[in-house]
Amino acid sequence: MIPTAAFHLTLLVLSGVTTLGLAAYAWPRRHEPGARPFVGLMLALTVWTVGYAAALVQPDESARLFWERVQWFGIPFVSVSFLWFGLAYTGYDDLLSRRRFGALLAVPVATVVLVWTNPVHELVWIETELVRAGGLVLAAQQFGPWYWFHLVYAYTLIAVGSILLVRLVFVSDYLYLDQSVLLLVGVVIP
C-alpha cells in the first residue's frame, strides 16, 4: 500500500473510532439536552466513515460496490441527526414531535432503500466506474435524480441546524459563550 493511501485510511479509521467513542461517551448522558441526537449523529458518521474506509481498499468491483452501499446506512441520517441536535441543544426540541421526526426520516429511509435497489432503477447513481489512485479504489459516479434530491434535502437540514447553532452564539449568556463558539467552529470546519 502506498504511504498516501495508508495515511488516508488511518485518518478514516481514527475518525471512525473517535465518533464511535464519542457516541459511547454520550450514551450514559442521553438524558442531557442534545445527547440522544448527538449519539445518533456520531453513529451515522461512524457507519459512513468505516464504510468508506472499507470501500477504498476493495479491489473487487462487487465488494467495492457493497461497501459503497453500506456507507448509505449512515450518510442520509447525518443531516437529520444534525438538525435534531441543533433543535435539542438550542432548546427547540419541542418543535420536533414524533410525527415530524418520522416525516424527517422518510427521505433517509427511502434513500437507503433506493441505494440498495439502485441497479433496478438507477435513481441514485446511473453509472459507477472504479478508479485506482494512490493505492485506493475510488468510485467515479454519475449521479441520478434521487441523489440530487437527497443532497438538497440534506444540506437544507444541515443549514437549518447550523443557523440554530450560530444564533446560539449571539444570544447565549457569557457563561456559555465558549461552549457555543466551540460548537460553531465544529460546524464550520467540516
C-alpha positions, 0 to 999 in steps of 0.5 A: 500500500502506498504511504498516501493511501495508508495515511488516508485510511488511518485518518478514516479509521481514527475518525471512525473510532473517535465518533464511535467513542464519542457516541459511547461517551454520550450514551450514559448522558442521553438524558442531557439536552442534545445527547440522544441526537448527538449519539445518533449523529456520531453513529451515522458518521461512524457507519459512513466513515468505516464504510468508506474506509472499507470501500477504498481498499476493495479491489473487487468491483462487487465488494467495492460496490457493497461497501459503497452501499453500506456507507448509505446506512449512515450518510442520509441520517447525518443531516437529520441527526444534525438538525435534531441536535441543533433543535435539542441543544438550542432548546427547540426540541419541542418543535420536533414531535414524533410525527415530524421526526418520522416525516424527517426520516422518510427521505433517509429511509427511502434513500437507503432503500433506493441505494440498495435497489439502485441497479433496478432503477438507477435513481441514485447513481446511473453509472459507477466506474472504479478508479485506482489512485494512490493505492485506493479504489475510488468510485467515479459516479454519475449521479441520478435524480434521487441523489440530487434530491437527497443532497438538497434535502440534506444540506437544507437540514444541515443549514437549518441546524447550523443557523440554530447553532450560530444564533446560539452564539449571539444570544447565549449568556457569557457563561456559555459563550465558549461552549457555543463558539466551540460548537460553531467552529465544529460546524464550520470546519467540516 
